Each structure stands twice: as C-alpha cells, then as structure tokens.
C-alpha cells in the first residue's frame, strides 16, 4: 500500500496546495484561468510531444492488451454518456462526464505504478495505455464539437470538427511526436531542453489549478462526481479484467497491468479540455480529487489480492 500512497500523495498534495493558496488569497481569482492557459498551450503539449517522440510504433503493438484496455474505456464512456444524456440532454456536458469516467492518469501515475508493481515489464503496457487515452480524448472532442455546433448544417459541423482536431494542441502534439520518433532524427539539444522545461511544469500546474477550482461552490456536481468516480475506479477495471482475463486469456502480467491502468484515477486531460472550450470544470475537478484519493484504497486492495493469487 505504501508505494501506491507514495505515488498518490504528491498528486493530492499539489491539489491541496492550490486549494489553500486560493482560499488564503495568495493566488487571485484569475489564477486558475491563466495557469490553465499556460498548461493547454505550452506545458501539456510539450509533455505529450516529449513522451510520444521517445516511443516507437513497435512498442505500441499489443493487440490483446489494446483491445482490453480500449474496450473497457469505451464501455464506461458509453455508460456514463447515456446516463448523463438522459438527465441533461446536452451532448457536450455528457461528453465531459463520459471522458472523466474513462480517462486514466496513465502518464503521471500509470507508468511509475506499473514499474513498481510489475517491474520493468510493466513499462510497455503503461506506455501503450497512455496513447490509448488520446483516442478517448479525440472521441470526446468530436462529440463536444458536434454538441456546440448542433445548430449548424452537417457540412459546417464536419469542417469545424476537422479544424478543431487539427488545431487542438492536446491532440496534435502527440501525433507530431510519433511522426518525429519515426524519423530517427535527434532533436536540437537546446530545443529539447526547452521542451523538457515546459513538460516538467505541466502536471504540477494542472493539479494546482484543480485545487483552485475546488474552491468554487456547486449544487449538483458533488453527487454527479461520486457516480462518475465509481464508474472510473470500480466499473472500468472490472470490465478490463473480464475482457483481459476470462475472455482473451492474456498472460497474468498483462492482465494485472490492464486492471491497474484502468483503475487509475482520472487524469487532468478532461479538466484541460473543459477549459479549452470554456466549459464548467468544477465537476471534473471533484472527480479528479475523489478518484485520486479513492484509488489509494482500490489499487492497494487489487495489488494485495493479486500478490496472493
């Protein structure tokens, strides 16, 4: 349990620091907005590019694992989307809720946790899962765009969605990174250092910003956040285990990896996307907090159980 705690603790602490700085007035009312702009347009794209440019296509091709993880994401996404749609009848709102329930924090927590729990062999599934969450990100982006532009004609929606996908820095940067990795060229060292500096700022800034948004009060968000958090921490890893183990019969290491990665807390991606579209991120910030704290229990129990099997 302690190595899970050691990974979750920094995440929770940065959120708490953001909350305390906002409450005490050390960071002003516009701090969250400006920090998010920095993350969306500079820090997170740099982190995604850096990660993708250091990966190879060969490393990513594991059909059984890809199917188990991606299908579990899609099932939870669809389930939460349907529930949210039945209540709100809003495509964008439902998409944000669905993404929050299916978007694992694979980059910041998945990689170190898989390596600690499974050894160096756990690195490959964590890298693959990090790219697969981009698929969920792109799916949610398409649905959000359609929801926002529902009053326009189909061809106008198509071109707007295409333009948004091609100009969204959170989607373009990992794609460019993969293209760069395929060239076998070395990035100019000073430029690589700039990217490294920006990438290092991404996660702490995003988490501090979430803490700032937790200050804002909301009525129905806490109840909804609990349901979304349950889907993320319980339903998704359970579905992933059923697909990877009983259905596909994957090796035990890959089964353990897919359950760990599916059971990770919600990453900051949905929160960043909400601010990219100037949407309300309060429910998402609560989901990030609830799943981060809750995963300390759920993942510890799974790791304890799996070691006894």
N, C-alpha and C positions, 0 to 999 in steps of 0.2 A: 504493500500500500504506500510505502514511503516514496518509492520512485514515481508513482503516479502523482502523489502530493507535491513532489519536488517540481514536476512539470506544470501542474495546475496552479500552484502557488504564485508564480510570477504573473500569470495572466490575471488572476483575481486581484493581486496587489496593485497592478497598474490601473485596473478599473477603479479600485477603491481610491487610489491617489487622485485620479481625475475627478471622482465624486467629491472628495474632500476639498480639492482646490476650487471647485465650482461653488460648493457650499460656503466656503470661507471668503470667497470673492478674490482669491489670488489669481484666478483666471476669469475673465469677464464674460458677459453674455454672448459675445460673438466668437469666443474662443473655439467652441466645438465646430462651428461652421468653417472657420479659417483653417483649423487643423485638418478637417476632412478634405478641404480643397487641396491642401498640400499632399495628403495621402493619395487621393484619387488621381491627381495629375502628375505627381512626381515620384513619391516614395513607393507606393504599391506597384505601379508599372515597372519600376526599376527592379523590385524584388522578383516579380513574375518573369521578367526578361532574364535576370541572372539565373534563376532556377531552371528555366527552360533551356537556356543556352548551354548549361552544363549536363544536359541529359541527351540520350540517344534514342532513336526510334527502336532499336533492337531491345533496349532495356524495357521498353513500354509494352511489348507484345506478349501478353499472357492472357489468352482468350478466356479461360475459365474464371480467373480472378476478375477480369474486366467485366464479364457477364454478371457475376455475383454481386460485385460492388455497384455497378451501374444500375442494374435492375432493382436492387434494394433502394437506391436513391430515387429512381423513377416511381416506384410503387408508393413510397412515402410522400413524394412530391404530389402525385395524383390524389392520394387520400386526403391530404391536408388541403389541397386546392379545392376539391369537391366540397369539403366541409365548410371552408371559408366562403366559397362561392354561394352556397346555399343560404348563408347568413347575410352576406354583403352585396351580392350580385355585382361585384366590381372586379374586373379582370386583373388590374394592377395590384390591388390590395391582396387578392387571393394568391397572386404570383409571389409577392414578397413573403407571405406566410409560408407558402409551399417551399420556397427556396430556403427559408430559415430552418425548416424541419429536415432538410435533406443535404445541407451544405456543411460538410465536416471540416474542422480546423486541422486539415492534414499537414499543411506546411509547417506551422509553428509547433503543434503538439504531436501530430501523427508520426513524423519522422523520428524525433528523439524517443518517443514512447515505444515504437516498434523495434528500434535498435536495442533499447534497454530490455524489452521483454523477450525478443526473439533473436537477438544477436545481429550481426551484420547482414544475415539473410533477410532480416525484416526491412532493410532499406529499400529494396526493389518494389515490394507492394506499396510502401508509403509513397514512393515517387510516382508510381502509376496512378494511385488514388488522387494525388494532387492534381494531375492533369485531368482526371475524370470529373472532378468537381467543376472544372471550367465548362464542361458540357452542360451541367445543370445551370451554371451561370448564364450561358448563352441562351438556353431554353427559356429561362425566366426573363431575360432581356427581350426576347422576341414577343412573349406574351404581354409584357408590360407596355412595349411599344404599341402593340395592337390595341390594348385597352385604352391607352392615352389617345390614340388616333382613330377610335372607333367611329367617329362622326364623318371621317373622310372616305373617299372612294377606294375600292380594293387596290388599284394600281398605285395610288398615292401612298397607301399604307405599306405596300411592298417596297417601294423605293425608300421610304422613310426608315423602315426596319433595316433594310440593307445598309443604308448610310450610317445608321446608329451602330450596327455591328462592326462596320469597317472603321469607325472613328472612336469607338469606346476604348480608352487606353487600357482598361482592365481585361479586355479580350484580345486586343491587337498585340500587346507586349509579349505574352507567352507564345503567340504564333510566330512573331518575329524571332523570338529566342530559339524556337525549334528550327526555324529556317537557318539561323546563324550556326547552330550546332551541326547542321548537316554539311556545312562548307569546310569544316576542319580548319578554319582560319582562327588566328589568335587576335583577340580584341586589343586595341591600342591600350597599353597599360594605364596611362593617366585617365583615359575614359573609363576603363574598367574600375578604377578606384572611385571615380565619381559615382558610378552606378552602385558600387558597393556601399558607399556612404549613404546614399538615398535609400537603398534596400534595408539597411540596418535601422533606419528611422521608421519604417512602415508599421511594424507590429506595435511598438510602444505608443506611437502617436494614435493609431486606431483605437487601442484599448483605453487610453486616457480620454479620448473623445467619447467613447461609450459611457464612461463614468460620468462625464459632464451631462450627457443626455438623460441619465438616470435620475437627475435632479427634478426633471420636469414631471409634473403630475399628469395622470391619465386615468380615465374611468374604467373602460372595459379591457384595456390592454393586459393587465396582470392575469386575468382569467384566461384570456386567449393565449398568453405566453406560456402558461402552465400546460395547456393542451399541446401546443407546438413542441414544447420541451420534452413532453412524454413521448411524442412521436419520434423525436430525434434520438433520445437516449435509450428507449426500450424497443419500439416497434422496428426501427431501421436495423439495428444489429441483429434482432431476432430473425427478420426476413433474410438478411445477409447470410446468417448461419444456416438457415434451412436450404437456401439455394446452393451455398458453397459445400456444405456437408452432405446431408441426405440426398439432395438432387444430383449435384455434379460430382460428388465424391472427391473433392480436391485433397491434396496432401494436408496433413494437420497444420503445418506451418502457415500455409496459405489460408486455411480456414480460420485460424487464430488471428491472422493479420486482417482479414476482411471484417471480422467481428470487432476487433479493436478500432479499425478505421471508420467503420460505420457507426460505432458507438461514441465517437469523439464529440465534444461539444460543438456547437455552431461557430463557424469562423466569422471573421469580421467582414467577409465579402458582401453578404446581403445588406449589412448596415451601410457599407460604402456605396452600394448600388442605389439604396434608398436616397442617399444624399446626392448622388449623381443626377437623379430625377427629381430632386427637391421634394421627396415624399417624407411622410412622418416616420422617423426611425425609432420611436420610443418603444414600441412592442418588440422590435428586433433586438434593441439593446438589452431588454429584460430577458429575452430568450438566450442571448449570449451569456449573460450573467448566471441565469438559472442552470443552463446546461454545463457551464464551466464548473460550477460548484457541485452539481449533481453527478457529473462524470467521475468525480473523485470516488464516489461510492460505487457506481455501476461498473466502471472499468476495474476498480480494485477487486470487486467481487468476481468478475469474469476471470481476471488473471489468477486469483486464488483458486477458483474452480478448475481452470484449465491446467494448472500445475498438478492438481490432484488426480486428473484423468489419466 
